[in-house]
């Protein structure tokens, strides 16, 4: 059968197709539909976004469901045979399509391809706006799809909330309240958030020398609860490699010998803390790239610092310094292959060459008193604990 056969003739024969869970291809018409492939066309690439168009290679008069990384793209070009999509972050993406045949009995499978986006950079600043104001000490932004999760400190609770960043005026939705259970001299705060599938892990840090919790929260539950799975002295950041959760523990700020990076297997029925390395400086922020764990180390909590790394596959990993003599580094994160650093003292976000340690200022003269950042959808979101707001930096993307 030729692929150019009339769709009306095709649909009239689909009633005889297999109704099994998987297409048996016992009927030529079903088999022909199941041979559809995806054609990819790169429309344009700019500094911080790449626009692609995906098409069915036949039967353009059918409707299709399109998926990016297993998430259905709602109303994508009115479910036609063409999907236009803009990628704003580096990574490997799975693009899938499935014909919508409502009048027949063929069970058609998704057709998928993978696409690597590698060369996107953060663009120059176009605009800075107050995105959300009047918050209670927002910190620790982390993304799951289009939802931005962040922590807040309110009265006797720490609250984890979320917003939909596709909304111009987002509605804040409470995810979970975590009692502070504080003493007179403690101010327990959520110091880090990280996702593993649908489970959100939160680190709690305290002013005193009492242990802080590592919580896990199933965000898909009807009423999410925070369950403590481990305790550390003063956890500052979290990062996953496989099922292992790496914990940067500042230790007692007056005793640098207690600074440690641990790992725990979150799938184990008995959580055990394993020491990965005990750096001589305090670990502030950590991020993985492959087998290498990058970290900000500071001589104390308030000035100086460096970026170093270890290979976690080694039995006794040794620190390799990437950049030293920094002002007040606070946060590192990878976007694709590029390492980005936020320096609180300089009010800058910088791109770091992980080989030479050379730095390029990406965002300079940033807003005052912002503590953390996250890059997504061609924008940068900044959280400010003291200013009680989240700001959004819209970026310029010039043609490459």
DOLO-113437 format. One line per 8 residues: number of its first residue (from 0); their letters; for each residue x, y negated, z of C-alpha. Coordinates in nm, 4 decimals, m for minus. Layout:
BEGIN
NUM = a = X,Y,Z; ...
% end
This chain:
BEGIN
0 = xxxxxxxx = 0.0000,0.0000,0.0000; 0.1332,m0.3438,m0.0838; 0.1555,m0.6069,0.1870; m0.0373,m0.8428,m0.0331; m0.3617,m0.6479,m0.0075; m0.6629,m0.8555,0.0835; m0.7165,m0.8892,0.4561; m1.0868,m0.8191,0.4172
8 = xxxxxxxx = m1.0091,m0.4829,0.2626; m0.7634,m0.4103,0.5384; m1.0070,m0.4888,0.8159; m1.2744,m0.2707,0.6593; m1.0468,0.0324,0.6888; m0.9141,m0.0365,1.0382; m1.2124,0.1382,1.1965; m1.0614,0.4696,1.0988
16 = xxxxxxxx = m0.7288,0.3973,1.2748; m0.6090,0.5780,1.5855; m0.7416,0.4532,1.9189; m0.4538,0.6041,2.1213; m0.2524,0.3903,2.3612; 0.0276,0.3825,2.1057; m0.0217,0.3521,1.7325; m0.0030,0.6946,1.5650
24 = xxxxxxxx = 0.0412,0.5446,1.2154; m0.1806,0.8221,1.0858; m0.3655,0.5694,0.8704; m0.1740,0.3727,0.6121; m0.3527,0.0464,0.6905; m0.2577,0.0617,1.0589; 0.0936,0.1590,0.9645; 0.1203,m0.1345,0.7275
32 = xxxxxxxx = 0.0173,m0.3812,0.9967; 0.2641,m0.2256,1.2368; 0.5512,m0.2987,0.9964; 0.5143,m0.6762,1.0353; 0.8417,m0.8458,1.1280; 0.9361,m1.1862,1.2669; 1.1141,m1.4392,1.0476; 1.3207,m1.7043,1.2294
40 = xxxxxxxx = 1.3964,m2.0549,1.1063; 1.6041,m2.3068,1.3048; 1.4376,m2.6400,1.2295; 1.6836,m2.8630,1.4175; 1.9350,m2.8627,1.6999; 2.0091,m3.1660,1.9143; 2.2242,m3.2247,2.2190; 1.9768,m3.0827,2.4678
48 = xxxxxxxx = 1.7111,m2.8991,2.2674; 1.6771,m2.6593,1.9759; 1.3574,m2.6381,1.7705; 1.2721,m2.3063,1.6084; 0.9872,m2.1782,1.3937; 0.8840,m1.8139,1.3950; 0.6642,m1.6569,1.1273; 0.5095,m1.3255,1.0410
56 = xxxxxxxx = 0.6692,m1.1930,0.7233; 0.3256,m1.0905,0.5918; m0.0478,m1.1194,0.6559; m0.0311,m1.4928,0.7246; m0.4112,m1.5079,0.7365; m0.4260,m1.3006,1.0544; m0.4184,m1.4508,1.4019; m0.1407,m1.3606,1.6439
64 = xxxxxxxx = m0.0501,m1.3747,2.0114; 0.3022,m1.5092,2.0680; 0.5209,m1.4486,2.3729; 0.8465,m1.5983,2.4990; 1.0205,m1.3814,2.7606; 0.6996,m1.1857,2.8118; 0.4913,m1.4977,2.8785; 0.2074,m1.5628,2.6380
72 = xxxxxxxx = 0.2250,m1.9032,2.4698; m0.1275,m2.0387,2.5081; m0.2877,m2.1902,2.1986; 0.0381,m2.1644,2.0059; m0.0478,m2.3380,1.6783; m0.4013,m2.2072,1.7279; m0.2781,m1.8462,1.7301; m0.1698,m1.8566,1.3658
80 = xxxxxxxx = 0.1133,m1.6634,1.2060; 0.3530,m1.9486,1.2865; 0.4961,m2.0436,1.6243; 0.6915,m2.3660,1.6726; 0.8910,m2.3720,1.9948; 1.1531,m2.6007,2.1495; 1.4221,m2.4472,2.3692; 1.5782,m2.6788,2.6259
88 = xxxxxxxx = 1.8097,m2.4381,2.8097; 2.0811,m2.1978,2.7041; 2.0102,m1.8299,2.7451; 1.8913,m1.5126,2.5745; 1.5234,m1.5196,2.4831; 1.2858,m1.2458,2.3701; 1.0294,m1.3668,2.1154; 0.7345,m1.1375,2.0506
96 = xxxxxxxx = 0.4216,m1.1468,1.8374; 0.1184,m0.9208,1.8114; m0.1596,m0.9298,1.5505; m0.5063,m1.0029,1.6883; m0.7443,m0.7543,1.5259; m1.0810,m0.7730,1.6989; m1.2945,m0.5685,1.4580; m1.0832,m0.2545,1.4283
104 = xxxxxxxx = m0.9572,0.0256,1.6476; m0.5824,0.0035,1.5812; m0.3760,m0.0476,1.8936; m0.0911,m0.2579,1.7620; 0.2327,m0.3034,1.9501; 0.4269,m0.6257,2.0033; 0.7043,m0.6943,1.7558; 1.0025,m0.8594,1.9217
112 = xxxxxxxx = 1.3378,m1.0150,1.8452; 1.6054,m1.1653,2.0694; 1.7558,m1.5087,2.0214; 2.0685,m1.6515,2.1861; 2.0705,m2.0251,2.2615; 2.4269,m2.1228,2.3561; 2.5284,m2.4796,2.2736; 2.2765,m2.7055,2.4468
120 = xxxxxxxx = 2.4131,m2.9833,2.6675; 2.2592,m3.2341,2.9035; 2.1772,m3.5511,2.7098; 2.2221,m3.9128,2.8106; 1.9752,m4.0848,3.0420; 1.6702,m4.2295,2.8694; 1.4480,m4.3077,3.1660; 1.4251,m4.2546,3.5431
128 = xxxxxxxx = 1.0846,m4.2422,3.7062; 0.9396,m4.1624,4.0470; 0.7666,m3.8337,3.9738; 0.6348,m3.7551,4.3239; 0.6482,m3.9905,4.6228; 0.5449,m3.9772,4.9867; 0.6817,m3.6282,5.0397; 0.8156,m3.4939,5.3686
136 = xxxxxxxx = 1.1862,m3.4533,5.3059; 1.1865,m3.2608,4.9745; 1.4869,m3.0337,4.9161; 1.6030,m2.7222,4.7301; 1.4255,m2.7388,4.3917; 1.4008,m2.4026,4.2150; 1.2075,m2.3040,3.9028; 0.9849,m2.0118,3.8154
144 = xxxxxxxx = 0.8477,m2.0656,3.4669; 0.6921,m2.4115,3.4602; 0.6464,m2.4192,3.8359; 0.8914,m2.6171,4.0466; 0.9182,m2.4938,4.4052; 1.0709,m2.7079,4.6801; 1.0877,m2.7226,5.0591; 0.9605,m2.9960,5.2920
152 = xxxxxxxx = 1.0106,m3.0613,5.6615; 0.6850,m3.1497,5.8357; 0.6352,m3.1766,6.2117; 0.6606,m2.8253,6.3588; 0.6712,m2.6505,6.0223; 0.8872,m2.6151,5.7157; 0.6646,m2.6076,5.4118; 0.7352,m2.4614,5.0703
160 = xxxxxxxx = 0.5291,m2.6231,4.7965; 0.5092,m2.6056,4.4188; 0.4041,m2.8213,4.1242; 0.3478,m2.7621,3.7540; 0.6098,m2.9739,3.5751; 0.4083,m2.9727,3.2529; 0.1565,m3.2022,3.4236; 0.2128,m3.5768,3.3949
168 = xxxxxxxx = 0.0643,m3.6231,3.7420; 0.1226,m3.2904,3.9140; m0.0857,m3.1575,4.2009; 0.1126,m3.0325,4.4993; 0.0133,m2.6799,4.6022; 0.1201,m2.5387,4.9362; 0.2795,m2.1944,4.9080; 0.3646,m2.1132,5.2706
176 = xxxxxxxx = 0.4177,m2.2765,5.6089; 0.7107,m2.1518,5.8192; 0.7025,m2.2379,6.1919; 1.0210,m2.4114,6.3030; 1.0281,m2.2534,6.6496; 1.2789,m2.5222,6.7419; 1.4362,m2.6158,7.0717; 1.4736,m2.9774,7.1797
184 = xxxxxxxx = 1.8161,m3.0060,7.0140; 1.7471,m2.8175,6.6925; 1.5981,m2.9264,6.3630; 1.5571,m2.6067,6.1572; 1.5518,m2.6862,5.7870; 1.5214,m2.4777,5.4736; 1.8683,m2.5061,5.3218; 1.8293,m2.2986,5.0024
192 = xxxxxxxx = 1.5699,m2.1273,4.7823; 1.6280,m1.8599,4.5181; 1.4005,m1.6268,4.3202; 1.4389,m1.2542,4.2582; 1.1501,m1.1567,4.0293; 0.8330,m1.2645,4.2153; 1.0018,m1.2806,4.5547; 1.1240,m1.6168,4.6800
200 = xxxxxxxx = 1.4094,m1.6051,4.9318; 1.4593,m1.8979,5.1672; 1.7556,m1.9734,5.3951; 1.6991,m2.1526,5.7248; 1.9762,m2.3562,5.8873; 1.9757,m2.5059,6.2379; 2.1646,m2.7911,6.4018; 2.2590,m2.5821,6.7017
208 = xxxxxxxx = 2.4427,m2.2515,6.7144; 2.1333,m2.0321,6.7120; 2.0942,m1.8068,6.4108; 1.8902,m1.9130,6.1087; 1.6636,m1.6767,5.9181; 1.6673,m1.5486,5.5634; 1.3019,m1.5198,5.4649; 1.1400,m1.3393,5.1753
216 = xxxxxxxx = 0.8075,m1.4558,5.0343; 0.5934,m1.2815,4.7729; 0.4571,m1.5818,4.5839; 0.2023,m1.3645,4.3974; 0.0235,m1.2684,4.7201; m0.3168,m1.4218,4.7921; m0.1795,m1.5667,5.1154; 0.2017,m1.5623,5.0981
224 = xxxxxxxx = 0.3845,m1.4922,5.4237; 0.7467,m1.5585,5.5200; 0.9141,m1.2405,5.6457; 1.2545,m1.2659,5.8121; 1.4943,m1.0015,5.6748; 1.8272,m1.1192,5.8221; 1.9864,m1.3887,6.0362; 2.3012,m1.5932,5.9798
232 = xxxxxxxx = 2.4757,m1.8645,6.1791; 2.4311,m2.1529,5.9357; 2.3403,m2.0401,5.5804; 2.3882,m2.3168,5.3240; 2.3155,m2.1513,4.9877; 2.1953,m1.8309,4.8218; 2.2707,m1.6567,4.4897; 2.1732,m1.3206,4.3413
240 = xxxxxxxx = 2.3780,m1.0654,4.1520; 2.1614,m0.7649,4.0795; 1.9933,m0.6627,4.4040; 2.2658,m0.8194,4.6161; 2.1851,m1.1529,4.7762; 2.5005,m1.3564,4.8431; 2.4824,m1.5906,5.1412; 2.7169,m1.8849,5.1960
248 = xxxxxxxx = 2.7408,m1.9259,5.5741; 2.8950,m2.2465,5.7041; 2.9432,m2.1002,6.0489; 3.0046,m2.3248,6.3469; 3.1071,m2.6652,6.2077; 3.3720,m2.6932,6.4791; 3.5282,m2.3565,6.3918; 3.6172,m2.3064,6.0248
256 = xxxxxxxx = 3.7202,m1.9447,6.0994; 3.3499,m1.8605,6.1014; 3.2935,m1.9766,5.7419; 3.1985,m1.6643,5.5477; 3.0341,m1.5476,5.2280; 2.8260,m1.2363,5.2872; 2.6123,m1.0133,5.0698; 2.3072,m0.8042,5.1549
264 = xxxxxxxx = 2.1164,m0.5507,4.9446; 1.7562,m0.6748,4.9564; 1.6228,m0.3376,4.8356; 1.7730,m0.1467,5.1268; 1.5426,m0.0237,5.4025; 1.8078,m0.1364,5.6510; 1.9589,m0.4760,5.5758; 2.3336,m0.4765,5.6430
272 = xxxxxxxx = 2.5595,m0.7803,5.6172; 2.8801,m0.7200,5.4245; 3.1623,m0.9726,5.4295; 3.2734,m1.0691,5.0792; 3.5337,m1.3308,5.1692; 3.6192,m1.5625,5.4586; 3.7413,m1.8873,5.3003; 3.9398,m2.1280,5.5135
280 = xxxxxxxx = 3.7072,m2.4106,5.4070; 3.3310,m2.4348,5.4530; 3.1148,m2.2999,5.1638; 2.8479,m2.5518,5.0643; 2.7056,m2.4276,4.7323; 2.7458,m2.1060,4.5273; 2.6575,m1.9999,4.1710; 2.7235,m1.6890,3.9617
288 = xxxxxxxx = 2.8604,m1.6598,3.6095; 2.8953,m1.2923,3.5243; 3.1093,m1.1250,3.7898; 3.2542,m1.4540,3.9103; 3.1093,m1.6380,4.2063; 3.1829,m2.0116,4.1948; 3.1645,m2.2147,4.5147; 3.2029,m2.5600,4.6584
296 = xxxxxxxx = 3.4386,m2.5559,4.9567; 3.4824,m2.8548,5.1866; 3.7257,m2.9204,5.4735; 3.4305,m3.0519,5.6732; 3.0670,m3.1247,5.6079; 3.1062,m3.4916,5.5239; 3.3977,m3.5543,5.2868; 3.6388,m3.4025,5.0380
304 = xxxxxxxx = 3.6123,m3.0660,4.8736; 3.6954,m2.8423,4.5806; 3.5477,m2.5871,4.3401; 3.6896,m2.2353,4.3620; 3.5861,m1.8914,4.2409; 3.6260,m1.5211,4.3138; 3.5633,m1.2029,4.1159; 3.3154,m1.0095,4.3289
312 = xxxxxxxx = 3.3986,m0.6755,4.1622; 3.7430,m0.6780,4.3282; 3.7891,m0.4916,4.6555; 3.9676,m0.7872,4.8152; 3.8711,m1.0883,4.6043; 4.1147,m1.3789,4.6009; 4.0182,m1.7425,4.5655; 4.1141,m1.9226,4.2456
320 = xxxxxxxx = 4.0883,m2.3013,4.2588; 3.9124,m2.4674,3.9646; 3.9115,m2.8331,4.0736; 4.0466,m2.9940,4.3900; 4.0489,m3.3385,4.5483; 3.6773,m3.4004,4.4957; 3.4887,m3.6769,4.6748; 3.1750,m3.5254,4.8264
328 = xxxxxxxx = 3.0610,m3.2301,4.6121; 2.7185,m3.1047,4.7121; 2.5737,m2.8749,4.4461; 2.6921,m2.6618,4.1532; 2.4815,m2.4786,3.8970; 2.5265,m2.3119,3.5605; 2.3272,m2.4091,3.2537; 2.4198,m2.1468,2.9969
336 = xxxxxxxx = 2.7985,m2.1294,2.9969; 2.8455,m2.4790,3.1391; 2.9084,m2.5525,3.5046; 2.7537,m2.8705,3.6436; 2.8467,m3.0449,3.9666; 2.6603,m3.3041,4.1697; 2.8891,m3.5405,4.3623; 2.6926,m3.7211,4.6344
344 = xxxxxxxx = 2.9590,m3.9865,4.6953; 2.9939,m4.0819,4.3269; 2.6192,m4.0442,4.2588; 2.7142,m3.8475,3.9479; 2.6327,m3.5202,3.7772; 2.9429,m3.3910,3.6017; 3.0155,m3.1075,3.3600; 3.3144,m2.9032,3.4739
352 = xxxxxxxx = 3.5535,m2.7192,3.2431; 3.5919,m2.3908,3.4320; 3.9303,m2.3309,3.2720; 4.1082,m2.6617,3.3196; 3.8932,m2.8178,3.5911; 3.8465,m3.1303,3.3779; 3.5203,m3.3145,3.4416; 3.2918,m3.5192,3.2201
360 = xxxxxxxx = 3.0348,m3.7531,3.3718; 2.6883,m3.6638,3.2407; 2.4746,m3.8825,3.4641; 2.6474,m4.1738,3.6358; 2.5187,m4.4376,3.8754; 2.2340,m4.2096,3.9709; 1.9557,m4.3014,4.2114; 2.0521,m4.3573,4.5744
368 = xxxxxxxx = 2.0227,m4.0811,4.8315; 1.9210,m3.7912,4.6125; 2.0383,m3.4581,4.7505; 1.9806,m3.1995,4.4804; 1.8983,m3.1556,4.1120; 1.7649,m2.9052,3.8640; 1.7677,m2.9196,3.4849; 1.4739,m2.7937,3.2783
376 = xxxxxxxx = 1.2585,m2.8760,2.9767; 1.4929,m3.1520,2.8575; 1.4802,m3.3374,3.1893; 1.6540,m3.3491,3.5253; 1.4523,m3.3422,3.8471; 1.6134,m3.4978,4.1544; 1.5059,m3.4484,4.5148; 1.5706,m3.7110,4.7812
384 = xxxxxxxx = 1.5192,m3.6082,5.1434; 1.5603,m3.9579,5.2879; 1.3653,m4.1386,5.0129; 1.0892,m3.8754,5.0408; 1.0441,m3.8310,4.6665; 1.1221,m3.6339,4.3532; 1.2475,m3.8321,4.0557; 1.2536,m3.7278,3.6926
392 = xxxxxxxx = 1.5270,m3.8264,3.4489; 1.4169,m3.8051,3.0866; 1.7069,m3.7399,2.8515; 1.7980,m3.8611,2.5058; 1.8713,m3.5901,2.2527; 2.0693,m3.7063,1.9485; 2.1138,m3.4939,1.6373; 2.4278,m3.2818,1.6294
% end
